[in-house]
C-alpha cells in the first residue's frame, strides 16, 4: 500500500520505514494497525525495530514528524544501512 517514488516525501509519514522493516521483522511492526496520520508512532516503531537488531538510527524523530520533505540524502543513508544489514 506504499507508493515510494523518491527518498524524501515518500518517507515522510513513517509508513515506508515500517513496511520495509515489517518485511524483515514482522513481529516488531504491527503494520496493519498503522495509519499515515500517526507519524510519531510509525517512526518510533520503525526506529526501535531497527535498533533492536543493531541498526543505529541516523534520523531525528522530531524532525521527521514535522517535515513534509525530509532530507533525501539522510533518508537514503538510513535505508542503505537497513539494506546492508539484512541483504549483505
N, CA, C and O atoms as a Tinker XYZ file with bonds, in Angstrom:
   352  protein
     1  N      0.804000   -1.207000    0.000000    73     2
     2  CA     0.000000    0.000000    0.000000    64     1     3
     3  C      0.839000    1.260000    0.000000    63     2     4     5
     4  O      0.297000    2.357000    0.132000    81     3
     5  N      2.123000    1.134000   -0.142000    73     3     6
     6  CA     3.022000    2.279000   -0.096000    64     5     7
     7  C      3.520000    2.580000   -1.497000    63     6     8     9
     8  O      3.989000    1.692000   -2.210000    81     7
     9  N      3.411000    3.846000   -1.881000    73     7    10
    10  CA     3.906000    4.287000   -3.179000    64     9    11
    11  C      5.183000    5.094000   -2.956000    63    10    12    13
    12  O      5.134000    6.272000   -2.603000    81    11
    13  N      6.317000    4.447000   -3.166000    73    11    14
    14  CA     7.603000    5.109000   -2.958000    64    13    15
    15  C      8.127000    5.568000   -4.309000    63    14    16    17
    16  O      8.439000    4.762000   -5.185000    81    15
    17  N      8.215000    6.886000   -4.452000    73    15    18
    18  CA     8.682000    7.451000   -5.720000    64    17    19
    19  C      9.969000    8.252000   -5.553000    63    18    20    21
    20  O     10.574000    8.668000   -6.541000    81    19
    21  N     10.389000    8.471000   -4.306000    73    19    22
    22  CA    11.604000    9.245000   -4.056000    64    21    23
    23  C     12.108000    8.928000   -2.654000    63    22    24    25
    24  O     11.497000    8.141000   -1.930000    81    23
    25  N     13.223000    9.541000   -2.276000    73    23    26
    26  CA    13.778000    9.333000   -0.940000    64    25    27
    27  C     13.481000   10.502000   -0.013000    63    26    28    29
    28  O     14.193000   10.704000    0.971000    81    27
    29  N     12.443000   11.272000   -0.309000    73    27    30
    30  CA    12.080000   12.402000    0.541000    64    29    31
    31  C     10.632000   12.277000    0.989000    63    30    32    33
    32  O     10.347000   11.643000    2.005000    81    31
    33  N      9.718000   12.876000    0.238000    73    31    34
    34  CA     8.319000   12.916000    0.671000    64    33    35
    35  C      7.670000   11.534000    0.773000    63    34    36    37
    36  O      6.708000   11.369000    1.524000    81    35
    37  N      8.165000   10.550000    0.047000    73    35    38
    38  CA     7.599000    9.197000    0.140000    64    37    39
    39  C      7.841000    8.563000    1.511000    63    38    40    41
    40  O      7.197000    7.574000    1.862000    81    39
    41  N      8.761000    9.128000    2.276000    73    39    42
    42  CA     9.134000    8.568000    3.569000    64    41    43
    43  C      8.662000    9.443000    4.720000    63    42    44    45
    44  O      9.049000    9.192000    5.861000    81    43
    45  N      7.848000   10.454000    4.472000    73    43    46
    46  CA     7.544000   11.486000    5.469000    64    45    47
    47  C      6.536000   11.110000    6.547000    63    46    48    49
    48  O      6.375000   11.866000    7.504000    81    47
    49  N      5.856000    9.983000    6.436000    73    47    50
    50  CA     4.897000    9.614000    7.489000    64    49    51
    51  C      5.313000    8.354000    8.254000    63    50    52    53
    52  O      4.597000    7.888000    9.141000    81    51
    53  N      6.461000    7.822000    7.901000    73    51    54
    54  CA     6.977000    6.653000    8.606000    64    53    55
    55  C      6.481000    5.321000    8.091000    63    54    56    57
    56  O      7.045000    4.285000    8.441000    81    55
    57  N      5.439000    5.314000    7.268000    73    55    58
    58  CA     4.881000    4.046000    6.806000    64    57    59
    59  C      5.844000    3.270000    5.907000    63    58    60    61
    60  O      5.879000    2.040000    5.953000    81    59
    61  N      6.615000    3.972000    5.100000    73    59    62
    62  CA     7.570000    3.278000    4.227000    64    61    63
    63  C      8.638000    2.568000    5.062000    63    62    64    65
    64  O      9.022000    1.439000    4.757000    81    63
    65  N      9.115000    3.238000    6.118000    73    63    66
    66  CA    10.078000    2.594000    7.009000    64    65    67
    67  C      9.449000    1.374000    7.681000    63    66    68    69
    68  O     10.077000    0.320000    7.788000    81    67
    69  N      8.214000    1.526000    8.127000    73    67    70
    70  CA     7.512000    0.412000    8.774000    64    69    71
    71  C      7.313000   -0.745000    7.800000    63    70    72    73
    72  O      7.506000   -1.904000    8.169000    81    71
    73  N      6.933000   -0.447000    6.574000    73    71    74
    74  CA     6.736000   -1.503000    5.579000    64    73    75
    75  C      8.043000   -2.234000    5.303000    63    74    76    77
    76  O      8.082000   -3.463000    5.249000    81    75
    77  N      9.110000   -1.465000    5.130000    73    75    78
    78  CA    10.414000   -2.062000    4.869000    64    77    79
    79  C     10.847000   -2.963000    6.021000    63    78    80    81
    80  O     11.254000   -4.105000    5.803000    81    79
    81  N     10.760000   -2.457000    7.224000    73    79    82
    82  CA    11.197000   -3.238000    8.377000    64    81    83
    83  C     10.243000   -4.385000    8.709000    63    82    84    85
    84  O     10.671000   -5.411000    9.240000    81    83
    85  N      8.962000   -4.221000    8.402000    73    83    86
    86  CA     7.995000   -5.307000    8.611000    64    85    87
    87  C      8.371000   -6.519000    7.761000    63    86    88    89
    88  O      8.128000   -7.660000    8.153000    81    87
    89  N      8.958000   -6.267000    6.609000    73    87    90
    90  CA     9.401000   -7.356000    5.737000    64    89    91
    91  C     10.397000   -8.257000    6.453000    63    90    92    93
    92  O     10.352000   -9.480000    6.312000    81    91
    93  N     11.289000   -7.652000    7.216000    73    91    94
    94  CA    12.345000   -8.404000    7.895000    64    93    95
    95  C     12.019000   -8.734000    9.352000    63    94    96    97
    96  O     12.464000   -9.755000    9.877000    81    95
    97  N     11.249000   -7.875000    9.992000    73    95    98
    98  CA    10.952000   -8.032000   11.423000    64    97    99
    99  C      9.446000   -7.916000   11.670000    63    98   100   101
   100  O      9.010000   -6.998000   12.365000    81    99
   101  N      8.653000   -8.820000   11.121000    73    99   102
   102  CA     7.197000   -8.676000   11.222000    64   101   103
   103  C      6.672000   -8.644000   12.654000    63   102   104   105
   104  O      5.640000   -8.022000   12.908000    81   103
   105  N      7.347000   -9.292000   13.590000    73   103   106
   106  CA     6.881000   -9.299000   14.977000    64   105   107
   107  C      7.052000   -7.937000   15.648000    63   106   108   109
   108  O      6.412000   -7.665000   16.664000    81   107
   109  N      7.905000   -7.083000   15.094000    73   107   110
   110  CA     8.176000   -5.775000   15.681000    64   109   111
   111  C      7.264000   -4.669000   15.156000    63   110   112   113
   112  O      7.127000   -3.623000   15.790000    81   111
   113  N      6.641000   -4.896000   14.003000    73   111   114
   114  CA     5.849000   -3.847000   13.349000    64   113   115
   115  C      4.432000   -4.362000   13.094000    63   114   116   117
   116  O      4.238000   -5.200000   12.214000    81   115
   117  N      3.439000   -3.879000   13.846000    73   115   118
   118  CA     2.043000   -4.279000   13.586000    64   117   119
   119  C      1.487000   -3.469000   12.401000    63   118   120   121
   120  O      0.631000   -2.600000   12.568000    81   119
   121  N      1.990000   -3.775000   11.226000    73   119   122
   122  CA     1.755000   -2.918000   10.059000    64   121   123
   123  C      0.275000   -2.655000    9.772000    63   122   124   125
   124  O     -0.087000   -1.541000    9.393000    81   123
   125  N     -0.567000   -3.646000    9.945000    73   123   126
   126  CA    -1.987000   -3.487000    9.621000    64   125   127
   127  C     -2.691000   -2.467000   10.519000    63   126   128   129
   128  O     -3.757000   -1.962000   10.167000    81   127
   129  N     -2.109000   -2.168000   11.660000    73   127   130
   130  CA    -2.712000   -1.228000   12.611000    64   129   131
   131  C     -2.266000    0.218000   12.395000    63   130   132   133
   132  O     -2.798000    1.124000   13.038000    81   131
   133  N     -1.311000    0.448000   11.515000    73   131   134
   134  CA    -0.713000    1.776000   11.369000    64   133   135
   135  C     -1.506000    2.676000   10.420000    63   134   136   137
   136  O     -2.153000    2.206000    9.484000    81   135
   137  N     -1.438000    3.973000   10.687000    73   135   138
   138  CA    -2.068000    4.965000    9.805000    64   137   139
   139  C     -1.067000    6.071000    9.498000    63   138   140   141
   140  O     -0.150000    6.324000   10.280000    81   139
   141  N     -1.244000    6.710000    8.385000    73   139   142
   142  CA    -0.337000    7.793000    7.998000    64   141   143
   143  C     -0.487000    9.019000    8.897000    63   142   144   145
   144  O      0.405000    9.867000    8.933000    81   143
   145  N     -1.593000    9.125000    9.618000    73   143   146
   146  CA    -1.816000   10.273000   10.497000    64   145   147
   147  C     -0.988000   10.202000   11.782000    63   146   148   149
   148  O     -0.750000   11.231000   12.414000    81   147
   149  N     -0.552000    9.025000   12.171000    73   147   150
   150  CA     0.197000    8.860000   13.419000    64   149   151
   151  C      1.694000    8.723000   13.116000    63   150   152   153
   152  O      2.299000    7.677000   13.352000    81   151
   153  N      2.262000    9.787000   12.597000    73   151   154
   154  CA     3.664000    9.778000   12.176000    64   153   155
   155  C      4.604000    9.379000   13.310000    63   154   156   157
   156  O      5.472000    8.525000   13.130000    81   155
   157  N      4.432000    9.995000   14.472000    73   155   158
   158  CA     5.356000    9.737000   15.584000    64   157   159
   159  C      5.382000    8.247000   15.941000    63   158   160   161
   160  O      6.455000    7.683000   16.153000    81   159
   161  N      4.227000    7.618000   16.007000    73   159   162
   162  CA     4.186000    6.179000   16.317000    64   161   163
   163  C      4.896000    5.376000   15.234000    63   162   164   165
   164  O      5.661000    4.458000   15.531000    81   163
   165  N      4.639000    5.728000   13.977000    73   163   166
   166  CA     5.249000    4.998000   12.871000    64   165   167
   167  C      6.773000    5.072000   12.928000    63   166   168   169
   168  O      7.458000    4.054000   12.827000    81   167
   169  N      7.297000    6.293000   13.092000    73   167   170
   170  CA     8.745000    6.446000   13.161000    64   169   171
   171  C      9.315000    5.752000   14.395000    63   170   172   173
   172  O     10.363000    5.111000   14.316000    81   171
   173  N      8.644000    5.874000   15.515000    73   171   174
   174  CA     9.119000    5.243000   16.745000    64   173   175
   175  C      9.195000    3.734000   16.574000    63   174   176   177
   176  O     10.208000    3.125000   16.918000    81   175
   177  N      8.143000    3.125000   16.050000    73   175   178
   178  CA     8.145000    1.673000   15.834000    64   177   179
   179  C      9.258000    1.256000   14.885000    63   178   180   181
   180  O      9.975000    0.292000   15.151000    81   179
   181  N      9.402000    1.971000   13.792000    73   179   182
   182  CA    10.412000    1.617000   12.792000    64   181   183
   183  C     11.821000    1.755000   13.367000    63   182   184   185
   184  O     12.645000    0.850000   13.233000    81   183
   185  N     12.087000    2.881000   14.002000    73   183   186
   186  CA    13.434000    3.117000   14.514000    64   185   187
   187  C     13.766000    2.146000   15.650000    63   186   188   189
   188  O     14.900000    1.677000   15.749000    81   187
   189  N     12.799000    1.845000   16.496000    73   187   190
   190  CA    13.034000    0.882000   17.577000    64   189   191
   191  C     13.268000   -0.524000   17.023000    63   190   192   193
   192  O     14.115000   -1.261000   17.527000    81   191
   193  N     12.525000   -0.886000   15.997000    73   191   194
   194  CA    12.708000   -2.209000   15.387000    64   193   195
   195  C     14.116000   -2.327000   14.807000    63   194   196   197
   196  O     14.797000   -3.334000   15.008000    81   195
   197  N     14.541000   -1.302000   14.095000    73   195   198
   198  CA    15.883000   -1.323000   13.510000    64   197   199
   199  C     16.953000   -1.365000   14.603000    63   198   200   201
   200  O     17.921000   -2.117000   14.499000    81   199
   201  N     16.777000   -0.565000   15.635000    73   199   202
   202  CA    17.751000   -0.543000   16.729000    64   201   203
   203  C     17.799000   -1.874000   17.470000    63   202   204   205
   204  O     18.838000   -2.233000   18.024000    81   203
   205  N     16.691000   -2.609000   17.487000    73   203   206
   206  CA    16.656000   -3.886000   18.197000    64   205   207
   207  C     17.606000   -4.920000   17.581000    63   206   208   209
   208  O     17.985000   -5.886000   18.243000    81   207
   209  N     17.988000   -4.719000   16.320000    73   207   210
   210  CA    18.934000   -5.627000   15.669000    64   209   211
   211  C     20.286000   -4.956000   15.447000    63   210   212   213
   212  O     21.166000   -5.523000   14.799000    81   211
   213  N     20.449000   -3.749000   15.984000    73   211   214
   214  CA    21.745000   -3.088000   15.914000    64   213   215
   215  C     21.922000   -2.039000   14.833000    63   214   216   217
   216  O     23.037000   -1.572000   14.605000    81   215
   217  N     20.839000   -1.661000   14.162000    73   215   218
   218  CA    20.933000   -0.611000   13.147000    64   217   219
   219  C     20.733000    0.731000   13.839000    63   218   220   221
   220  O     19.645000    1.035000   14.329000    81   219
   221  N     21.784000    1.518000   13.869000    73   219   222
   222  CA    21.740000    2.811000   14.553000    64   221   223
   223  C     20.868000    3.785000   13.763000    63   222   224   225
   224  O     21.002000    3.912000   12.546000    81   223
   225  N     19.986000    4.461000   14.466000    73   223   226
   226  CA    19.120000    5.441000   13.818000    64   225   227
   227  C     19.902000    6.725000   13.557000    63   226   228   229
   228  O     20.501000    7.299000   14.466000    81   227
   229  N     19.885000    7.154000   12.328000    73   227   230
   230  CA    20.587000    8.382000   11.943000    64   229   231
   231  C     19.604000    9.517000   11.652000    63   230   232   233
   232  O     20.009000   10.589000   11.204000    81   231
   233  N     18.338000    9.288000   11.903000    73   231   234
   234  CA    17.305000   10.302000   11.658000    64   233   235
   235  C     16.707000   10.754000   12.981000    63   234   236   237
   236  O     16.660000    9.981000   13.938000    81   235
   237  N     16.256000   11.986000   13.041000    73   235   238
   238  CA    15.652000   12.542000   14.240000    64   237   239
   239  C     14.129000   12.449000   14.129000    63   238   240   241
   240  O     13.543000   12.969000   13.180000    81   239
   241  N     13.495000   11.795000   15.083000    73   239   242
   242  CA    12.039000   11.612000   15.041000    64   241   243
   243  C     11.326000   12.955000   14.976000    63   242   244   245
   244  O     10.429000   13.136000   14.152000    81   243
   245  N     11.709000   13.899000   15.830000    73   243   246
   246  CA    11.022000   15.198000   15.838000    64   245   247
   247  C     11.116000   15.899000   14.488000    63   246   248   249
   248  O     10.140000   16.476000   14.007000    81   247
   249  N     12.279000   15.845000   13.894000    73   247   250
   250  CA    12.449000   16.466000   12.578000    64   249   251
   251  C     11.591000   15.756000   11.527000    63   250   252   253
   252  O     10.951000   16.400000   10.695000    81   251
   253  N     11.589000   14.440000   11.576000    73   251   254
   254  CA    10.812000   13.668000   10.591000    64   253   255
   255  C      9.315000   13.929000   10.740000    63   254   256   257
   256  O      8.601000   14.019000    9.741000    81   255
   257  N      8.837000   14.052000   11.974000    73   255   258
   258  CA     7.410000   14.280000   12.216000    64   257   259
   259  C      6.959000   15.641000   11.700000    63   258   260   261
   260  O      5.820000   15.788000   11.257000    81   259
   261  N      7.833000   16.628000   11.753000    73   259   262
   262  CA     7.438000   17.998000   11.425000    64   261   263
   263  C      7.815000   18.458000   10.022000    63   262   264   265
   264  O      7.677000   19.642000    9.715000    81   263
   265  N      8.280000   17.573000    9.177000    73   263   266
   266  CA     8.633000   17.985000    7.820000    64   265   267
   267  C      7.894000   17.144000    6.784000    63   266   268   269
   268  O      7.672000   15.949000    6.975000    81   267
   269  N      7.527000   17.779000    5.711000    73   267   270
   270  CA     6.863000   17.056000    4.613000    64   269   271
   271  C      7.878000   16.503000    3.608000    63   270   272   273
   272  O      7.600000   15.534000    2.902000    81   271
   273  N      9.054000   17.129000    3.553000    73   271   274
   274  CA    10.086000   16.698000    2.622000    64   273   275
   275  C     11.403000   16.497000    3.368000    63   274   276   277
   276  O     12.259000   17.381000    3.373000    81   275
   277  N     11.563000   15.333000    3.996000    73   275   278
   278  CA    12.813000   15.063000    4.707000    64   277   279
   279  C     14.005000   15.113000    3.749000    63   278   280   281
   280  O     13.859000   14.931000    2.540000    81   279
   281  N     15.161000   15.359000    4.306000    73   279   282
   282  CA    16.389000   15.384000    3.515000    64   281   283
   283  C     16.596000   14.021000    2.855000    63   282   284   285
   284  O     16.756000   13.010000    3.540000    81   283
   285  N     16.593000   14.002000    1.545000    73   283   286
   286  CA    16.639000   12.727000    0.820000    64   285   287
   287  C     17.940000   11.980000    1.061000    63   286   288   289
   288  O     17.947000   10.749000    1.075000    81   287
   289  N     19.041000   12.698000    1.250000    73   287   290
   290  CA    20.311000   12.021000    1.477000    64   289   291
   291  C     20.334000   11.321000    2.836000    63   290   292   293
   292  O     20.885000   10.228000    2.969000    81   291
   293  N     19.740000   11.951000    3.832000    73   291   294
   294  CA    19.664000   11.335000    5.156000    64   293   295
   295  C     18.782000   10.092000    5.130000    63   294   296   297
   296  O     19.119000    9.068000    5.724000    81   295
   297  N     17.654000   10.191000    4.438000    73   295   298
   298  CA    16.757000    9.034000    4.315000    64   297   299
   299  C     17.467000    7.914000    3.569000    63   298   300   301
   300  O     17.409000    6.757000    3.986000    81   299
   301  N     18.131000    8.246000    2.476000    73   299   302
   302  CA    18.827000    7.228000    1.688000    64   301   303
   303  C     19.923000    6.549000    2.513000    63   302   304   305
   304  O     20.112000    5.337000    2.413000    81   303
   305  N     20.634000    7.313000    3.318000    73   303   306
   306  CA    21.686000    6.749000    4.164000    64   305   307
   307  C     21.098000    5.730000    5.139000    63   306   308   309
   308  O     21.660000    4.652000    5.334000    81   307
   309  N     19.980000    6.074000    5.742000    73   307   310
   310  CA    19.348000    5.168000    6.706000    64   309   311
   311  C     18.793000    3.922000    6.012000    63   310   312   313
   312  O     18.964000    2.808000    6.507000    81   311
   313  N     18.142000    4.102000    4.889000    73   311   314
   314  CA    17.607000    2.958000    4.142000    64   313   315
   315  C     18.750000    2.047000    3.690000    63   314   316   317
   316  O     18.613000    0.824000    3.704000    81   315
   317  N     19.864000    2.636000    3.293000    73   315   318
   318  CA    21.034000    1.852000    2.894000    64   317   319
   319  C     21.552000    1.021000    4.057000    63   318   320   321
   320  O     21.930000   -0.136000    3.873000    81   319
   321  N     21.573000    1.602000    5.257000    73   319   322
   322  CA    22.020000    0.858000    6.442000    64   321   323
   323  C     21.100000   -0.343000    6.691000    63   322   324   325
   324  O     21.574000   -1.428000    7.029000    81   323
   325  N     19.807000   -0.153000    6.526000    73   323   326
   326  CA    18.848000   -1.247000    6.701000    64   325   327
   327  C     19.105000   -2.334000    5.643000    63   326   328   329
   328  O     19.151000   -3.523000    5.958000    81   327
   329  N     19.268000   -1.907000    4.404000    73   327   330
   330  CA    19.514000   -2.850000    3.308000    64   329   331
   331  C     20.804000   -3.649000    3.562000    63   330   332   333
   332  O     20.824000   -4.872000    3.426000    81   331
   333  N     21.869000   -2.942000    3.931000    73   331   334
   334  CA    23.150000   -3.628000    4.159000    64   333   335
   335  C     23.032000   -4.650000    5.283000    63   334   336   337
   336  O     23.594000   -5.742000    5.199000    81   335
   337  N     22.305000   -4.294000    6.328000    73   335   338
   338  CA    22.177000   -5.218000    7.457000    64   337   339
   339  C     21.456000   -6.499000    7.034000    63   338   340   341
   340  O     21.906000   -7.594000    7.369000    81   339
   341  N     20.373000   -6.381000    6.325000    73   339   342
   342  CA    19.560000   -7.556000    6.008000    64   341   343
   343  C     19.945000   -8.264000    4.716000    63   342   344   345
   344  O     19.684000   -9.458000    4.573000    81   343
   345  N     20.550000   -7.566000    3.785000    73   343   346
   346  CA    20.771000   -8.147000    2.462000    64   345   347
   347  C     22.236000   -8.442000    2.123000    63   346   348   349
   348  O     22.520000   -8.999000    1.063000    81   347
   349  N     23.151000   -8.080000    2.995000    73   347   350
   350  CA    24.548000   -8.381000    2.658000    64   349   351
   351  C     25.197000   -9.212000    3.728000    63   350   352
   352  O     26.372000   -9.559000    3.612000    81   351
